[in-house]
Amino acid sequence: MRWEELTGDAFPEAVEQCGGVCLVALSVIERHGHHLPLGTDMYQGRSAIERAAKIEPAILYPDFVYTQISEARHLPGTISLDGDVVLALLDNVCREIARNGLKKIVLVSAHGGNRFLIPYFVDRQRERAKDYVVYGISGIGAGQRPEVPWDRSLDGHAGPGETSQMLAIRPDLVHVERIPATEEWKAQGHLRALREAGAETGMAWYADYPTHYAGDAHPATAETGERLLDARAAFIARAVRAIKADSETARLQQQFYADAERPTL
């Protein structure tokens, strides 16, 4: 059930039918190589939660494309909001979702950069008392990944995995003829010495993939894309089932808020 497609009259009943669960696919608008659209993450996130909701009913929040993507500010078409704005906006959105009766909010990652954002945002939920719970879903279980016709170590941003999924979702937006014949997809390794020494900087991604293309996209197929999307949807649906059954997190959360007001040993 997509939030924006429901009528106001039908919304309360939909909340009941889905057990008060709302799925929010967190994506971005950014370059995906030479051959995929700027909205690749948005399309993939939308498709994944739509498929998941067919397995385990939930209300689907409208496309949320404002997450961390400062590493792509040098590339045309990128929409990159400041970090403090992203956090404040996401918090406001969660409060609005909860105000409408959905007390279990599930943030589903649809962008690699969320590997830091989602855990940090979920961790911050302890800072202020609230009557809802925020859950995060990132990645997919290793044992649930379908077979693919390429070496997984050679996949990456705008690579065969994402290209396959877009061939399944919106083949009209995929320009396979623009996939470079060169090895542009390989990491440039400008900061390899720092990485090997265990040091990190904000330039790590830019140092390796300045054109935001990582992984040779040539082996991509729509059939593989369907399998990847279905596997992702099954993973999300399994998590949603566990979230619907979860009452302990809300109880512990309220207990924590009360204890934090009056710290004792």
SENU-602105 format. One line per 4 residues: number of its first residue (from 1); their letters; for each residue z, y, x of N, C-alpha, C. Coordinates in pm, 1 decimal. Layout:
BEGIN
NUM = A = Z,Y,X,Z,Y,X,Z,Y,X  ...;
***
This chain:
BEGIN
1 = MRWE = 0.0,-119.4,84.5,0.0,0.0,0.0,0.0,124.2,87.9  -109.6,197.4,84.5,-118.6,319.1,163.8,-50.7,433.2,87.4  38.2,501.0,156.5,118.1,610.2,99.1,29.8,708.0,22.4  -78.4,753.7,86.1,-160.2,859.6,28.1,-242.7,813.9,-92.1;
5 = ELTG = -251.0,682.2,-113.1,-329.5,630.5,-225.2,-244.5,603.8,-348.8  -113.7,606.3,-334.2,-23.6,584.7,-446.9,-10.3,712.1,-530.9  11.3,696.5,-659.8,44.5,812.3,-742.3,194.4,837.0,-730.7  235.9,959.0,-766.4,377.8,988.6,-764.4,455.6,897.7,-858.1;
9 = DAFP = 395.5,862.8,-972.7,462.4,775.6,-1069.5,482.2,635.0,-1012.1  383.6,589.1,-934.5,388.9,452.0,-883.8,473.3,438.5,-757.3  504.1,549.3,-691.7,569.9,542.8,-561.5,706.7,473.3,-565.6  797.5,509.0,-657.5,929.4,442.6,-658.5,919.8,290.8,-673.9;
13 = EAVE = 829.2,245.4,-759.0,812.8,100.9,-777.7,759.3,35.9,-650.4  668.3,105.5,-581.2,613.3,53.2,-455.9,723.4,39.2,-351.2  815.8,134.6,-347.9,928.2,127.7,-254.1,1008.8,0.9,-279.6  1032.6,-30.1,-406.8,1107.9,-150.6,-442.1,1031.2,-276.4,-403.9;
17 = QCGG = 902.6,-276.3,-431.8,820.6,-394.5,-406.1,814.1,-430.2,-257.4  821.9,-329.8,-170.7,810.0,-356.2,-27.2,945.5,-361.4,41.7  1052.5,-365.2,-34.8,1184.7,-375.2,25.1,1225.6,-252.9,104.1  1168.4,-136.7,69.4,1205.2,-12.1,136.4,1154.9,-0.3,279.5;
21 = VCLV = 1047.5,-75.1,311.8,992.7,-73.9,448.0,868.0,13.1,455.2  863.6,99.0,556.4,745.5,183.2,580.9,695.9,157.5,722.3  567.5,128.3,736.1,505.4,108.4,867.0,434.8,236.7,909.4  464.8,281.7,1030.9,401.7,401.7,1085.8,331.4,362.9,1215.2;
25 = ALSV = 199.4,364.5,1213.8,122.8,334.1,1335.4,114.6,460.6,1419.4  171.7,457.0,1538.9,172.1,573.2,1627.1,53.9,565.0,1722.6  -39.9,657.9,1707.7,-161.4,656.3,1789.2,-185.7,793.7,1850.2  -302.0,813.8,1905.9,-340.4,943.1,1963.2,-490.2,963.7,1943.9;
29 = IERH = -532.4,1084.0,1975.1,-675.3,1115.6,1981.7,-705.0,1145.4,2128.2  -780.8,1059.4,2192.1,-809.1,1074.4,2335.1,-937.1,1000.7,2372.0  -989.0,1032.9,2488.4,-1107.9,968.3,2540.2,-1084.4,818.5,2561.0  -1185.1,739.1,2523.1,-1185.4,595.8,2549.9,-1318.2,560.8,2617.3;
33 = GHHL = -1323.1,588.7,2746.1,-1444.9,560.3,2820.9,-1563.2,640.5,2770.3  -1682.4,587.6,2796.2,-1806.4,654.9,2754.6,-1854.8,606.4,2618.9  -1799.9,493.2,2571.2,-1863.1,422.7,2459.6,-1781.2,412.0,2332.1  -1651.9,447.9,2338.0,-1568.4,436.4,2218.8,-1526.2,574.0,2167.8;
37 = PLGT = -1498.1,584.9,2036.5,-1461.5,715.1,1978.8,-1321.9,760.7,2020.8  -1299.7,890.0,2011.1,-1169.8,949.0,2044.2,-1058.1,890.7,1958.3  -1091.7,848.5,1838.1,-991.5,795.5,1745.9,-973.2,645.2,1753.9  -1011.7,583.4,1864.8,-1002.2,437.9,1878.3,-861.7,385.9,1845.3;
41 = DMYQ = -758.8,445.0,1903.9,-621.9,398.6,1878.3,-584.7,415.4,1731.3  -629.6,523.2,1671.1,-599.6,547.4,1530.1,-660.9,438.5,1442.3  -787.7,406.7,1466.6,-854.9,303.0,1387.6,-788.1,166.9,1406.3  -752.8,134.4,1531.7,-691.8,5.0,1559.4,-552.0,-4.2,1499.4;
45 = GRSA = -474.9,102.7,1510.3,-341.1,102.4,1451.5,-346.9,88.6,1300.8  -437.9,161.9,1239.0,-453.6,156.3,1093.6,-491.4,15.1,1049.1  -587.4,-44.1,1117.4,-632.2,-178.0,1081.0,-521.8,-280.5,1097.3  -445.0,-269.6,1205.2,-338.5,-367.3,1231.1,-231.7,-364.8,1122.9;
49 = IERA = -186.0,-245.1,1083.3,-80.3,-240.4,982.7,-135.2,-273.0,842.9  -260.9,-240.9,817.2,-319.7,-278.9,688.7,-325.1,-430.7,674.9  -366.2,-497.9,781.6,-371.5,-644.1,779.7,-231.4,-702.8,769.5  -137.2,-643.2,839.4,0.3,-692.8,835.3,59.1,-679.3,695.4;
53 = AKIE = 29.6,-568.7,627.5,84.8,-544.1,494.3,27.5,-639.4,389.9  -88.5,-696.8,418.5,-143.8,-798.5,327.7,-65.5,-928.7,338.9  -1.4,-948.7,453.4,81.1,-1067.7,474.7,223.2,-1042.7,427.1  278.2,-927.4,464.1,415.4,-889.3,428.9,411.9,-745.9,375.4;
57 = PAIL = 421.4,-726.7,243.5,404.4,-594.2,182.6,492.1,-485.6,243.3  431.6,-369.5,262.7,501.2,-251.3,312.9,419.4,-129.8,273.0  483.9,-14.4,269.4,410.4,110.0,247.6,363.3,158.8,384.2  237.2,199.2,390.2,175.9,241.6,515.2,169.1,394.0,520.2;
61 = YPDF = 235.2,451.3,618.6,234.2,596.3,634.0,95.0,642.4,677.6  51.6,762.9,634.9,-78.7,814.9,679.2,-89.3,820.5,831.6  -211.2,822.8,881.9,-236.1,820.8,1026.2,-150.1,922.9,1099.9  -75.4,875.8,1199.7,9.5,963.2,1281.4,-47.9,961.5,1422.9;
65 = VYTQ = -112.3,1071.5,1461.7,-184.6,1073.6,1589.6,-119.7,1163.3,1694.6  3.6,1206.9,1669.3,66.6,1301.4,1762.0,175.4,1233.3,1844.8  133.8,1165.1,1950.1,228.3,1101.0,2040.2,198.8,1148.1,2183.4  250.0,1077.0,2281.3,239.9,1119.4,2420.9,101.1,1093.2,2477.8;
69 = ISEA = 30.0,1199.0,2519.5,-102.1,1180.6,2579.0,-134.6,1294.6,2675.2  -32.2,1347.8,2741.1,-55.3,1459.5,2833.3,-145.3,1420.4,2950.6  -149.5,1291.0,2984.7,-232.9,1248.2,3097.0,-382.0,1260.6,3070.3  -419.3,1293.6,2945.9,-560.9,1308.4,2912.3,-597.4,1452.7,2879.6;
73 = RHLP = -511.0,1547.5,2913.9,-538.1,1687.1,2880.9,-660.2,1742.3,2954.6  -702.4,1676.3,3059.9,-818.1,1725.0,3135.8,-949.5,1678.0,3075.9  -945.0,1598.4,2969.5,-1065.8,1540.1,2912.1,-1096.9,1599.6,2774.3  -1224.6,1627.8,2745.4,-1263.5,1689.3,2618.2,-1222.4,1605.7,2497.1;
77 = GTIS = -1175.1,1673.2,2394.7,-1142.9,1607.6,2268.6,-1000.0,1562.2,2254.4  -924.1,1563.3,2362.3,-784.6,1518.7,2357.1,-699.5,1614.5,2273.6  -612.0,1557.3,2189.5,-513.5,1636.4,2116.0,-377.7,1599.4,2171.6  -320.7,1689.8,2252.1,-196.1,1661.5,2322.0,-92.8,1769.7,2291.6;
81 = LDGD = 7.8,1733.4,2211.9,116.3,1826.7,2181.7,224.5,1815.8,2288.9  302.1,1922.1,2306.1,412.1,1919.9,2401.2,515.0,1814.6,2361.2  582.7,1756.8,2459.9,675.6,1648.8,2435.3,786.5,1681.4,2337.6  844.1,1802.3,2346.6,952.7,1836.9,2255.8,903.0,1847.8,2112.1;
85 = VVLA = 777.9,1890.1,2096.8,717.9,1898.8,1963.0,696.6,1758.5,1906.4  647.6,1667.6,1990.1,624.3,1529.3,1947.0,753.6,1466.1,1896.0  862.0,1479.9,1972.1,989.5,1420.9,1932.2,1043.2,1483.9,1804.1  1034.6,1616.2,1794.8,1084.2,1685.1,1675.6,1001.6,1647.7,1552.7;
89 = LLDN = 869.4,1638.8,1570.6,781.5,1604.5,1459.0,808.7,1462.5,1410.2  821.3,1369.0,1503.7,845.5,1230.5,1465.4,979.9,1216.5,1394.8  1079.9,1288.9,1441.1,1209.9,1286.6,1376.1,1200.6,1342.1,1234.5  1127.8,1450.6,1218.3,1111.1,1512.0,1086.7,1037.5,1417.7,992.4;
93 = VCRE = 934.7,1350.7,1043.8,858.8,1255.0,963.1,949.1,1140.7,917.1  1031.3,1089.1,1006.8,1122.6,980.3,969.5,1220.2,1025.4,861.0  1269.8,1146.7,872.8,1361.5,1197.6,771.4,1292.5,1211.9,635.6  1165.7,1251.5,638.4,1090.3,1264.3,513.4,1061.1,1127.6,451.1;
97 = IARN = 1031.1,1031.2,535.1,1008.2,895.7,485.4,1134.2,844.2,416.9  1247.6,863.8,483.7,1374.9,817.3,427.7,1410.7,893.2,300.1  1381.3,1022.2,296.4,1411.8,1102.7,177.4,1337.7,1050.4,55.0  1224.3,985.9,79.7,1145.2,928.5,-28.9,1184.1,784.1,-61.0;
101 = GLKK = 1297.9,739.5,-8.3,1351.9,610.0,-47.3,1324.9,493.5,45.4  1248.6,516.2,151.9,1216.4,408.6,245.1,1315.8,414.6,361.4  1413.5,326.9,358.6,1524.6,334.2,453.9,1505.1,244.9,576.5  1395.8,172.0,581.6,1362.4,92.7,700.2,1226.7,139.8,751.2;
105 = IVLV = 1230.3,215.8,858.6,1109.8,279.2,912.5,1068.8,206.5,1039.3  946.1,155.2,1040.7,898.9,72.7,1151.7,789.0,146.2,1226.9  818.7,183.5,1351.2,720.9,251.6,1434.6,639.9,146.0,1510.6  511.3,138.8,1481.2,424.0,38.1,1541.6,336.6,105.9,1646.5;
109 = SAHG = 347.3,62.9,1769.0,269.8,125.8,1875.9,121.8,92.9,1863.7  38.9,197.2,1870.4,-106.8,179.7,1871.4,-165.6,256.6,1988.9  -83.3,274.6,2093.3,-125.4,352.0,2210.7,-37.5,313.1,2328.2  -99.6,287.7,2442.7,-25.6,242.7,2559.5,83.5,337.3,2603.7;
113 = GNRF = 62.6,467.5,2588.1,160.9,565.1,2629.6,290.9,559.1,2552.1  291.2,487.2,2440.1,412.3,475.8,2358.9,515.2,380.2,2418.0  479.9,313.4,2527.5,575.2,217.9,2586.2,701.9,287.6,2633.9  695.8,418.2,2653.3,814.9,495.2,2688.0,867.3,572.1,2566.9;
117 = LIPY = 777.6,626.7,2487.3,816.5,712.2,2375.1,896.8,637.8,2269.7  848.0,523.0,2224.5,914.4,452.6,2114.6,1055.4,406.3,2152.7  1075.0,339.5,2267.1,1212.3,300.8,2302.8,1306.3,420.6,2314.2  1256.9,530.9,2370.6,1341.6,649.3,2385.1,1376.7,707.0,2248.6;
121 = FVDR = 1278.2,713.4,2158.3,1304.0,768.6,2024.8,1402.1,679.8,1948.3  1381.5,548.9,1955.1,1473.2,456.2,1887.5,1613.7,469.8,1946.0  1623.0,483.7,2077.0,1752.7,497.5,2143.7,1826.3,623.1,2097.1  1751.6,728.1,2066.9,1812.6,855.2,2026.4,1868.5,852.1,1884.5;
125 = QRER = 1843.4,746.0,1810.1,1891.7,740.6,1672.0,2043.5,740.1,1663.7  2110.3,711.2,1774.3,2256.7,712.8,1774.9,2313.9,854.8,1777.3  2230.4,952.7,1807.1,2281.1,1088.1,1829.5,2331.6,1157.3,1703.7  2274.4,1122.3,1589.0,2309.0,1192.7,1465.4,2314.9,1093.1,1350.3;
129 = AKDY = 2417.5,1102.5,1267.5,2433.8,1009.5,1155.6,2317.9,1020.7,1057.8  2276.5,907.9,1005.4,2165.4,903.0,910.5,2181.1,780.9,820.9  2111.7,779.9,709.9,2123.3,668.8,614.9,2001.8,576.5,620.0  1930.6,577.9,729.8,1814.1,490.4,745.8,1813.3,433.2,886.4;
133 = VVYG = 1731.1,329.9,906.1,1720.9,265.0,1036.3,1576.5,274.2,1085.1  1561.1,308.2,1212.4,1428.7,313.3,1274.7,1413.8,192.7,1366.7  1306.1,117.8,1346.3,1274.3,1.5,1428.2,1147.2,30.0,1508.4  1131.8,-33.4,1620.8,1010.9,-17.7,1701.2,943.9,-150.9,1726.0;
137 = ISGI = 810.5,-152.3,1719.3,732.0,-272.5,1750.2,626.1,-233.5,1851.9  628.6,-299.0,1965.8,528.2,-273.7,2069.6,474.0,-406.5,2120.4  346.8,-407.1,2156.4,288.2,-526.4,2216.5,276.8,-642.2,2120.3  268.9,-761.3,2176.6,257.4,-885.2,2099.6,311.7,-997.1,2186.6;
141 = GAGQ = 374.6,-1094.6,2124.4,431.0,-1205.3,2199.8,324.4,-1279.9,2279.1  355.7,-1312.6,2403.3,259.0,-1379.2,2490.5,204.3,-1506.7,2428.5  289.0,-1581.3,2358.7,245.1,-1706.3,2298.8,158.9,-1688.3,2175.8  146.1,-1565.2,2127.4,68.7,-1538.5,2006.7,-66.0,-1473.4,2035.6;
145 = RPEV = -97.8,-1456.2,2162.5,-225.1,-1394.7,2197.7,-338.9,-1495.5,2183.4  -445.2,-1458.3,2114.1,-557.8,-1551.0,2098.1,-639.1,-1560.8,2226.3  -719.5,-1664.7,2234.5,-808.0,-1681.8,2349.6,-914.4,-1572.2,2349.1  -948.8,-1525.6,2468.8,-1053.7,-1424.1,2482.9,-1153.7,-1469.7,2589.8;
149 = PWDR = -1279.8,-1431.1,2576.1,-1383.0,-1475.0,2671.3,-1392.9,-1388.6,2796.3  -1277.8,-1348.5,2851.6,-1277.2,-1270.3,2975.5,-1142.5,-1291.3,3044.4  -1135.5,-1252.8,3167.2,-1011.9,-1260.4,3244.6,-918.8,-1149.4,3195.9  -801.5,-1185.7,3143.0,-709.8,-1086.6,3087.4,-668.1,-981.2,3189.6;
153 = SLDG = -667.1,-1019.4,3315.7,-626.3,-924.3,3419.5,-729.7,-813.5,3437.4  -849.6,-832.6,3382.9,-955.5,-732.9,3395.9,-970.1,-647.9,3269.7  -876.5,-664.1,3175.8,-881.6,-585.1,3052.9,-795.6,-460.2,3068.4  -818.6,-361.8,2982.6,-740.7,-238.8,2989.7,-792.2,-136.1,2891.2;
157 = HAGP = -766.3,-11.0,2920.0,-800.3,99.7,2830.8,-951.2,111.8,2813.0  -998.0,100.8,2687.5,-1140.5,103.8,2653.3,-1214.9,-16.7,2710.2  -1139.1,-118.5,2750.7,-1198.2,-239.6,2805.5,-1245.1,-334.1,2696.6  -1262.2,-462.4,2728.8,-1317.7,-556.8,2631.8,-1230.8,-577.5,2508.9;
161 = GETS = -1097.3,-568.8,2523.9,-1009.6,-587.9,2409.0,-1025.4,-478.7,2305.3  -1012.4,-354.7,2348.7,-1027.2,-243.4,2254.5,-1169.6,-233.2,2202.3  -1265.2,-261.2,2288.3,-1405.0,-255.0,2244.2,-1433.3,-361.7,2139.5  -1378.9,-481.7,2158.0,-1396.4,-588.4,2059.8,-1336.3,-549.5,1925.0;
165 = QMLA = -1217.7,-490.2,1928.8,-1153.3,-451.4,1803.2,-1233.1,-343.9,1730.8  -1286.6,-248.9,1804.9,-1367.6,-145.6,1741.0,-1500.0,-201.5,1688.8  -1554.5,-303.0,1755.4,-1675.2,-368.7,1705.0,-1646.9,-437.7,1571.8  -1521.8,-482.2,1554.6,-1483.2,-545.5,1429.3,-1452.2,-442.8,1320.7;
169 = IRPD = -1393.8,-329.4,1360.3,-1349.1,-228.8,1262.5,-1461.1,-131.1,1225.7  -1518.9,-66.6,1326.2,-1622.1,34.8,1304.7,-1733.0,19.4,1408.8  -1816.6,-81.9,1394.0,-1923.8,-102.8,1492.5,-2018.7,15.6,1503.2  -2026.9,96.8,1396.9,-2115.6,212.2,1398.7,-2069.9,319.7,1496.2;
173 = LVHV = -1942.3,312.1,1540.2,-1888.8,411.3,1632.9,-1885.7,362.6,1777.4  -1931.1,241.4,1799.1,-1930.9,183.2,1934.0,-2070.8,193.7,1994.7  -2078.8,255.6,2112.2,-2206.6,274.8,2180.2,-2212.6,183.4,2302.1  -2242.9,57.2,2276.0,-2241.0,-40.5,2385.5,-2341.3,-5.2,2495.0;
177 = ERIP = -2447.3,66.6,2459.7,-2548.3,104.0,2558.5,-2494.7,205.1,2660.1  -2379.3,265.2,2631.3,-2320.3,363.7,2721.2,-2214.0,304.0,2814.1  -2187.6,175.1,2799.5,-2090.7,111.8,2889.4,-2148.5,114.8,3030.0  -2077.3,172.7,3126.8,-2132.3,187.3,3261.8,-2164.0,53.8,3328.5;
181 = ATEE = -2273.1,53.0,3402.3,-2309.4,-65.6,3479.8,-2236.7,-66.3,3613.2  -2168.0,41.1,3642.5,-2093.6,54.2,3767.2,-1953.5,-6.5,3753.1  -1872.3,5.1,3857.9,-1734.5,-43.7,3853.8,-1637.0,71.5,3831.8  -1678.2,164.6,3748.5,-1591.7,278.2,3714.5,-1459.6,231.7,3655.3;
185 = WKAQ = -1458.8,114.7,3593.9,-1340.9,64.3,3526.0,-1230.0,18.8,3620.9  -1259.6,5.1,3747.2,-1159.4,-41.5,3842.8,-1064.0,70.9,3883.6  -938.2,35.5,3908.9,-838.2,133.4,3950.9,-876.1,195.0,4085.2  -866.2,327.2,4095.4,-902.0,395.8,4220.1,-791.8,386.6,4325.2;
189 = GHLR = -668.5,365.3,4281.5,-560.3,338.0,4374.8,-521.4,450.8,4467.2  -535.5,575.0,4424.2,-502.7,687.9,4510.9,-354.2,693.2,4547.7  -268.7,639.6,4461.4,-124.6,644.0,4488.4,-67.6,503.5,4509.5  -150.2,414.3,4559.4,-107.2,275.6,4578.4,13.4,265.6,4671.3;
193 = ALRE = 15.7,345.0,4776.6,124.9,337.8,4873.4,259.1,372.5,4807.9  258.5,473.8,4721.2,381.2,510.6,4651.5,425.8,398.6,4557.4  331.4,342.0,4484.5,365.2,234.9,4390.2,423.9,115.2,4463.5  362.5,79.0,4572.9,411.6,-35.4,4649.9,549.9,-8.5,4707.9;
197 = AGAE = 584.1,119.7,4725.6,715.4,155.8,4777.7,818.3,172.5,4665.7  774.0,154.4,4540.7,865.0,165.8,4427.7,886.8,306.4,4377.3  799.5,399.7,4417.4,811.4,539.2,4373.2,710.6,568.2,4262.1  750.9,652.1,4166.6,664.2,686.5,4054.7,647.9,837.9,4042.9;
201 = TGMA = 532.3,879.1,3993.1,508.6,1019.4,3961.1,432.8,1026.5,3829.4  418.7,1146.3,3776.5,344.4,1163.7,3653.0,194.4,1153.1,3669.7  148.8,1135.5,3793.5,6.5,1128.3,3820.8,-46.7,985.2,3832.3  37.7,885.7,3803.7,1.1,746.0,3826.3,-128.1,705.9,3753.5;
205 = WYAD = -135.8,735.0,3624.3,-254.5,695.2,3547.2,-376.9,774.7,3591.9  -360.3,903.7,3608.3,-470.9,989.1,3651.4,-522.8,945.4,3788.3  -432.7,899.5,3873.6,-471.0,857.0,4007.9,-558.0,732.4,4005.8  -539.8,649.3,3904.6,-616.8,525.1,3896.4,-737.8,535.2,3803.5;
209 = YPTH = -719.2,599.5,3687.7,-825.4,598.8,3585.7,-850.4,740.2,3531.3  -907.5,828.2,3608.9,-927.8,966.4,3564.6,-1024.4,981.3,3447.2  -1113.7,882.2,3425.7,-1207.0,889.2,3312.2,-1157.9,808.7,3192.8  -1035.7,756.4,3201.4,-974.9,678.5,3093.3,-1060.2,558.8,3052.8;
213 = YAGD = -1104.8,488.1,3153.0,-1179.7,364.2,3132.5,-1124.2,261.7,3229.3  -1064.3,154.6,3175.0,-1001.4,53.1,3259.4,-1032.1,-85.4,3203.0  -1116.1,-160.2,3270.2,-1152.9,-293.5,3223.7,-1297.5,-297.5,3180.4  -1373.7,-386.1,3237.2,-1516.5,-397.4,3207.4,-1536.2,-438.0,3061.1;
217 = AHPA = -1596.1,-351.1,2981.4,-1608.9,-373.6,2837.0,-1726.6,-462.7,2797.9  -1812.0,-501.4,2891.8,-1932.4,-575.7,2857.2,-1909.3,-706.4,2780.6  -1801.7,-783.1,2807.5,-1785.3,-910.7,2735.4,-1737.0,-896.5,2591.1  -1715.4,-776.7,2542.5,-1659.2,-756.9,2409.2,-1746.8,-813.0,2298.8;
221 = TAET = -1682.5,-870.0,2194.9,-1753.3,-919.1,2076.9,-1672.3,-886.3,1951.8  -1739.7,-869.7,1841.0,-1672.0,-842.4,1714.2,-1585.7,-961.2,1672.7  -1632.5,-1083.6,1699.2,-1556.9,-1203.2,1661.3,-1422.0,-1207.1,1733.7  -1424.4,-1173.6,1862.7,-1298.6,-1169.2,1937.5,-1210.3,-1057.5,1883.9;
225 = GERL = -1270.9,-945.9,1846.5,-1195.0,-835.4,1789.7,-1120.3,-875.2,1663.8  -1185.3,-954.2,1578.3,-1120.1,-1001.8,1456.4,-998.2,-1087.1,1490.5  -1011.5,-1173.5,1589.3,-900.0,-1259.0,1628.6,-784.7,-1176.3,1685.3  -818.2,-1076.3,1765.7,-715.3,-990.4,1823.8,-640.6,-912.6,1715.4;
229 = LDAR = -713.4,-859.2,1619.8,-651.7,-782.0,1511.7,-565.6,-870.5,1422.7  -614.3,-990.3,1392.1,-536.5,-1081.3,1308.2,-408.7,-1126.5,1379.2  -418.1,-1149.9,1509.5,-298.9,-1190.4,1584.9,-196.6,-1078.2,1587.0  -242.4,-956.7,1605.8,-153.4,-840.7,1605.5,-88.1,-824.4,1468.8;
233 = AAFI = -167.5,-840.8,1362.7,-114.6,-828.1,1227.0,-9.8,-934.2,1198.9  -32.9,-1056.2,1243.5,63.3,-1164.2,1221.7,194.0,-1135.0,1295.0  183.2,-1078.9,1414.6,301.2,-1042.9,1493.0,382.3,-935.1,1421.3  313.8,-833.8,1369.7,381.1,-725.4,1297.3,445.8,-778.4,1169.7;
237 = ARAV = 372.4,-862.7,1095.6,424.4,-916.8,969.7,549.9,-999.8,992.6  550.7,-1076.0,1101.2,670.0,-1155.3,1134.3,789.5,-1063.7,1158.9  766.3,-954.9,1229.5,874.0,-858.8,1255.4,920.9,-794.2,1125.8  827.5,-761.8,1037.5,863.2,-698.8,910.0,950.3,-791.5,826.5;
241 = RAIK = 920.0,-921.0,826.4,1003.0,-1016.5,753.0,1147.1,-1013.5,804.7  1161.6,-1011.1,936.9,1295.3,-1006.4,995.4,1364.9,-874.6,961.4  1288.7,-765.3,959.3,1345.4,-633.7,927.5,1390.8,-628.5,782.5  1313.9,-686.8,692.2,1353.1,-688.2,551.3,1484.2,-764.3,531.6;
245 = ADSE = 1502.9,-868.9,610.7,1623.8,-950.7,597.9,1743.5,-889.8,670.2  1719.2,-786.3,747.9,1824.8,-728.1,831.7,1910.6,-627.6,754.7  2037.1,-657.9,743.6,2134.0,-562.6,688.1,2238.8,-525.7,792.4  2242.8,-602.5,900.6,2345.1,-583.4,1002.2,2326.2,-454.4,1081.3;
249 = TARL = 2200.4,-418.2,1110.2,2177.5,-296.1,1186.8,2231.0,-173.7,1113.3  2202.9,-164.6,984.1,2252.0,-49.9,905.6,2404.5,-47.1,903.8  2467.4,-165.5,889.4,2613.7,-170.6,888.3,2670.8,-124.6,1021.8  2615.6,-178.7,1131.3,2663.9,-142.4,1263.9,2639.6,5.4,1293.4;
253 = QQQF = 2527.4,55.1,1244.5,2494.7,195.0,1267.2,2598.7,285.8,1202.8  2634.1,256.5,1077.6,2734.4,338.3,1009.0,2871.4,325.5,1075.8  2903.7,204.4,1121.2,3029.8,184.8,1191.5,3032.2,263.9,1321.4  2919.0,264.4,1391.2,2910.2,338.7,1517.1,2928.1,487.5,1493.5;
257 = YADA = 2862.0,542.5,1389.9,2874.3,684.8,1361.5,3020.1,722.1,1335.3  3088.6,637.9,1258.8,3228.8,664.9,1226.5,3314.7,657.1,1352.7  3291.6,555.5,1435.1,3370.2,538.4,1557.8,3342.9,652.2,1655.5  3218.6,699.3,1659.9,3183.1,805.3,1753.7,3248.9,937.9,1716.7;
261 = ERPT = 3282.8,954.8,1589.0,3352.4,1077.4,1546.7,3496.2,1080.9,1595.8  3554.0,960.5,1613.6,3693.5,950.4,1657.9,3702.9,841.1,1764.4  3656.8,871.4,1886.9,3655.8,768.8,1992.5,3795.3,715.3,2023.1  3805.3,581.4,2023.4,3931.4,515.2,2056.6,3899.4,390.9,2137.4;
265 = L = 3999.4,338.1,2203.1,3984.9,212.8,2278.1,4015.5,94.8,2186.5;
***
